[in-house]
Amino acid sequence: MKSKYLTIAFTSLLVLSTCITNIANAGLITVDEWHDTSDGYNGLKQSTFSDDIFYAVSRTGVFNNTENYEMISGFRMATRSEYLAEYAANGPGAGHVYHGTGGWSGYVWNGITRHQFLFSDSVETGLTTHAGTSDGIVALWGSAYNTQYTPLDPLVSNWAGFVLVKTQEVPEPSTLAIFALGVIGLASRRRKKQS
């Protein structure tokens, strides 16, 4: 009888984890699919004004507003306000965001023209940082968002990549592990009641 409940609990956990994984990965563009690491900064240039702000280069040069993008381990997308707060706290940097550096020929890398580095809230605000502006400057997303983006066509050309901020990773127990312990506990409790 014990093994029957444990088998049911284990099978339920396996089915649930498969379903959750499939749902979580629907519409997900992985780091390997979007991140171009072939330039002189390995596709991840640190800003000149902060140790925590980085620019991650896109592989395709085309941003899809309807997809979810997996972030590089140890980073998350920065908001426009976080970017500006770092700039204000640390003072002006030096040089362009990315234009003509790391092997880029002006705005071109690997044959793709790239202009806009997006924040996590760029689609809502219409603001980005431009590859050709000075580090720390935020501008209207005029060349791509305002003229090319429509809800019917979520693809935006000339996407340079994302503005990222370093994260302090805190180890957390897996949700599935906690759920599994709960299911095993319930099965064990039910078995004890029947004894």
N, C-alpha and C positions, 0 to 999 in steps of 0.2 A: 504494500500500500504506500509506503514511504517513497519508493522509487517512482510510483505513478505520479504523485504530486510534484516531485522534483522534475520529472520528465516534462510534465505539462508546463511548469514554471519556466524551465529552460527553453522549451519550444516557443512559448509566448514571448520571452525575451528576445529570442533570435528573430522572430517575425517582426516584432516591434522595432528592433534596431535596424533591420533591413528597410522597413517602411520609412522610418525617420531619416535614414541616410539618403534614400531616393528623393524624398521631399526636399531635404536640405540642399541637395545638389542640382535640383531643377533650375535651369537658367543661370547656372554659375559658370563664370569664365575664370579658369584657374590662373594662378600667377604665371605658369609656364606658357599659357596661351596669350596673355596680354603684355607681359613684361619683357622688354628688349634689353638684354644685358651685354650687348656687343660693343658699346661705345667705350670711350676712355675712362669712364667712371663706373663701368659695369652696370650701366643703366640706373644708377642710384647716386645722384650728386647731392652732397651736403650743401645747405645754404651757407652763405658767407656771414650771416648774422646770428645763427643759432646752431648749437650742437644737436638739436632735436628735430629740426625741419630738413626734409630731404625731397628731392624731385625724382620720381620714378618714371622712366621712359616707356612709352607704349610701343608695342611691336607692330601693330597694324596701322596706327594713325587714324583709326575710325572708332569713335566712342558710340556705344549703343545704350541709350537711356533705359531700355527695358530689361537689361541684364544686370545681374549681381556680379561684382568683381571680387575675387578672393584677394586678400591683402598679403603682402610679403610678411613672413614671420618676424615678429618684433616691431611691426609698424601698423598704423591705422591711418585712414584718410584724415587729413587735418580740415577743420572748418576754416572759413575765411577769417573769423574773429580770432581763432587760435594763432593763425599765421601772423595777423597784424599785431596781436599781443606780444608774441615773441620778438617781432621786429621793434616794437616800441620799447620793450624791456631791455633789449641788448644793443640797440643803436643800429645805425645803417651799416649794411655790408658793403662789399665792393664788387662791381662787375654785373654782368647780365645773369638772368636765371639760368639760361642754357645756350643761348645764341652763339654760334661759332666756337663753342668749347667742347672738349671731349671728343674731338674728331668731326663734329658737325660742321657742315659747310653752310654757314648762316643758319637757316631754319631746316636744312635738309640733312637727314641721316638715313643711310641705307635706301636712298632713292625716294624717301617719303618726306613730304613737307609737314612740319609740326609747329603749331603755334601755342595752343592752350594747355596749361597744366591746371587740372580741375581740383577743386576742393570738394568735400563731401556734400556741401550745400550749393554747388555751382548751378545746378539745374534750377533750383528755386530762386537764387539771387541774381543769376545772369552775370556773376562776377568770377573771374579766374585770375591767375597770374600768367602773364604772357612770356614766352621763351625769350623774347627780345627786350623785355623791360629790365630795369634794375632790380636786383634781389630785394624782396620785401614789398614790391609795388603790386597793387590789385587794380585790375581794369575791367571795363565792361567786356563781356564776351561777344563783342559786336561782330567779329568776322565769321563766327561759327554759329553761336547760339541764336542771336537775334535775326540773322538773315537766312540760315539754312535749316534750323531745327523746326519741326512741326510735330504735333502729337501723332500725326499719321506716318511720319518718317522720323523715327527716333535715332537714326544714324547721323553723326556729326563728324565731318572731315576735319583734317588738320589738328587732330587731338595729339598733344605732345605726351600726356601722361597724367599722373596724379601728384598732388602735394601731400606728402606723408609726414607724420609725426611719430617719433619713437614711443613705444609703449613700455610701461613697467609691467612685465608679465608676472602675474601672481598665480602660482599653481592652485587649481581648483579641482575638486573631485568631479569626475565625470557624472553627468546627469543620468546616463544609462546605468552606471554602476550603482548609484543610489536607488534607482528604480528597481534594479535586479535584487538588491538587498531587501527592498520592501516586499517584492513578490515572494521571495524565499521565506521571509518572515511570516507573511500571511499564510503560505502553504504549511509552514511548520506549526503555526498556531491552530490552523484547522485540523491538522493531524493530531495534535495534542487533545483537542476537544473531543475528537472521535474515539480516542483511546479510553 
